[in-house]
Amino acid sequence: MRAVFVDALRLLAAVQMIQGHTLDALLAQAHREGPGFHAWTFTRGLTSTTFLFTAGLSFVLASRAARDPNVARRRRLTRALELVLYGYLMHAPVA
């Protein structure tokens, strides 16, 4: 069973991330002040927390839907640790 609202929240966070990086790269220094810019900066800061929230929510929903939650949780944690290990290996200093 797929939770569409979680996917919609991820999509919103992805769009917010793309527009945030794009505007930050293109916005002239003269426009980087005032209440509008500060509100935009605040909402841009919510992007990472939105991704973390949806990741945790997805983990909880998937664990609850599993036949054996302990096996599913162990499998997901193992997969997460593998991804972290792959990330560190990609940064390994290899000549």
C-alpha positions as CSV (number, residue, x, y, z in Angstrom):
1,M,0.0,0.0,0.0
2,R,1.5,3.3,-1.1
3,A,0.9,6.5,0.9
4,V,0.5,9.2,-1.8
5,F,0.7,12.1,0.7
6,V,4.3,11.0,1.5
7,D,5.2,11.0,-2.2
8,A,3.6,14.4,-2.6
9,L,5.5,15.8,0.4
10,R,8.8,14.4,-1.2
11,L,7.9,16.1,-4.5
12,L,7.2,19.4,-2.7
13,A,10.6,19.1,-0.9
14,A,12.4,18.3,-4.2
15,V,10.8,21.3,-6.0
16,Q,11.7,23.5,-3.0
17,M,15.3,22.2,-3.1
18,I,15.7,22.8,-6.8
19,Q,14.2,26.3,-6.7
20,G,16.3,27.1,-3.6
21,H,19.6,26.2,-5.2
22,T,18.6,27.9,-8.5
23,L,17.6,31.2,-6.9
24,D,20.5,31.2,-4.6
25,A,22.9,30.8,-7.6
26,L,21.1,33.5,-9.7
27,L,19.9,36.1,-7.2
28,A,21.9,39.3,-7.3
29,Q,23.4,40.6,-4.0
30,A,21.2,43.6,-4.1
31,H,18.1,41.4,-3.6
32,R,19.5,39.5,-0.7
33,E,17.9,41.6,2.0
34,G,14.5,42.4,3.4
35,P,11.6,40.5,4.9
36,G,10.8,38.6,1.6
37,F,14.4,37.3,1.4
38,H,14.4,36.3,5.0
39,A,11.1,34.5,4.7
40,W,12.4,32.7,1.6
41,T,15.6,31.7,3.5
42,F,13.5,30.3,6.4
43,T,11.3,28.2,4.1
44,R,14.4,27.0,2.2
45,G,15.8,25.8,5.5
46,L,12.8,23.6,6.0
47,T,13.8,21.5,2.9
48,S,16.2,19.2,4.8
49,T,13.9,18.7,7.7
50,T,11.1,17.8,5.2
51,F,13.3,15.1,3.6
52,L,14.2,13.8,7.1
53,F,10.6,13.7,8.2
54,T,9.4,11.9,5.1
55,A,12.2,9.4,5.4
56,G,11.2,8.6,9.0
57,L,7.5,8.5,8.1
58,S,8.2,6.2,5.2
59,F,10.2,3.9,7.5
60,V,7.4,3.8,10.1
61,L,4.7,3.1,7.5
62,A,6.7,0.4,5.8
63,S,7.5,-1.2,9.1
64,R,3.9,-1.3,10.2
65,A,2.8,-2.8,6.8
66,A,5.3,-5.6,7.0
67,R,4.3,-9.1,7.9
68,D,7.2,-9.5,10.3
69,P,8.2,-5.9,11.5
70,N,11.5,-7.1,13.1
71,V,12.8,-8.7,9.9
72,A,11.7,-5.7,7.8
73,R,13.3,-3.3,10.2
74,R,16.6,-5.2,10.2
75,R,16.5,-5.4,6.4
76,R,15.9,-1.7,6.0
77,L,18.6,-0.7,8.5
78,T,21.1,-3.0,6.8
79,R,20.3,-1.4,3.5
80,A,20.7,2.1,5.0
81,L,24.1,1.2,6.4
82,E,25.1,-0.3,3.1
83,L,24.2,3.0,1.4
84,V,26.2,5.0,4.0
85,L,29.2,2.7,3.4
86,Y,29.0,3.1,-0.4
87,G,28.9,6.9,0.2
88,Y,32.0,6.8,2.2
89,L,33.7,4.5,-0.3
90,M,33.0,7.0,-3.0
91,H,35.0,9.6,-1.1
92,A,37.9,7.3,-0.4
93,P,41.2,8.8,-1.5
94,V,42.1,6.6,-4.4
95,A,44.8,7.8,-6.8
